[in-house]
Amino acid sequence: MTEKMNKEFVAQIVVICVLALLISFNVGRMYSPGLSTGIRTVSASDVIPTGMPSIYGEELGISYDDISPNDPRLADATINKMSEYEDTQLNEEQMTHYINIAGSISCEYCCGAESIIFSNGERACGCAHSYAMRGLAKYLLINHPEMGDDEILTELAKWKTLFFPGIMEAKAQALKDNGIEFNYINLGSNAYRGIEKGQGSGGMVGGC
């Protein structure tokens, strides 16, 4: 009888331990979003640039923080400042870089153009966001020739992220889900255009 009771006692202890482990696992899943799939959810703070651009922010009097749905007037004013340089003429060497840079990014959430310029450097999209990105690219090519094409493209992608914060957050999540390195070129350029489809969408800051 004693031996039978001991076996039952041991069995009960095992059952209790297994239940305790299951409860702990499920509680951990509840309080750790994303861990059940091994992928942490991307938040806006992971992708939205903040502060003043170190190279040209003071020169142009603009900050990443100026683009916010909470202050559309300031956002539009900042976009207009960047757009002022869109009609600036480039020399042959600068134009070669410009076509490489601006031809690698689009404003696809406003229009369906393949990029913000045509292959000859002419504007391909008439939305305010595209004017701002083209203007910034030209300004940096003229005033900061020390910057490489990828550095300038990174800056355009940062502003694009600010223009479309919700959908770019979803795109960042799609990149992460697919094991693709996060950087602003991967996020904002045409390299992974459309990867966020089915991930939801978000608001737009600034007029289209």
Secondary structure by P-SEA (a helix, b strand, c coil): caaaaaaaaaaaaaaaaaaaaaaaaaaaaaaccccccccccccccccccccccccccccccccccccccccaaaaaaaaaaaaccccccccaaaaaaaaaaaaacccccccccccccccccccccccaaaaaaaaaaaaaaaccccccaaaaaaaaaaaaaaacaaaaaaaaaaaaaacccccccccccccccccccccbbbbbcccc
